[in-house]
Each structure stands twice: as C-alpha cells, then as structure tokens.
C-alpha cells in the first residue's frame, strides 16, 4: 500500500513563508515525476510545480520566483518552499507522484494553506 503524507500547511500572513513536505511510503519501485498541485475554490486542480527524477523542474507562472520544489530520492520525500505568499495562494495543496517504467499515479490527501491579508 503506497501512501503519500503531506505536512507543513497552515496559516500564515501575506508575505510569509511555509514549507510543505510529502513523504512517500510503502512498496514502490521507482518514482519518476513528483509534483504539487492545488485546487482553488470553484476551479480545477492546477499544477503548481513538478520535479523529475533527474532534478529538472517546472513551475506555474503564478509561483515562479516565489516557490521552490525539491526532492530527496533517498527518503522518497518532496518539498515545496513557498515564499512571499499571497492571499490568492490560499487553497488545498496536493502531492502527486508517477512511477516508471510501470506507470502508476498516486495522490496525497491534501494539506490546507491559508494566507491572510
């Protein structure tokens, strides 16, 4: 049973910082892509940032230069350092992984981030 457990969410003032973590446990062979998604109220789930097994990254335009994604392959853990947070960053953040060569996709349960103005 593969589990993704997010942590690090919470309440922060505008301009503040938070660091999200996603720890992957269970029987899993090879994690290729890891990513953070979020789902603003009334909107579809959107990609925040992704990181490949080799360390290549991509970001949504709205978070570039503010958020940094990283991963520790030895610990099967991914991080999202969020700086200069804005009220519009308020929503639930989800951890996502995809395995290869046999492709499986897993989601975490989500962690709430609330940025007050």
Secondary structure, 3 states (H helix, E strand, C coil): CCEEEEECCEEEECCCCEEEEEEEECCCCCEEEEEEEEECCCCCCEEEEEECCCCCEEECCCCCCCEEEEEECCCCEEEEEECCCCHHHCEEEEEEEEECCCCCEEECCCEEEEEEC
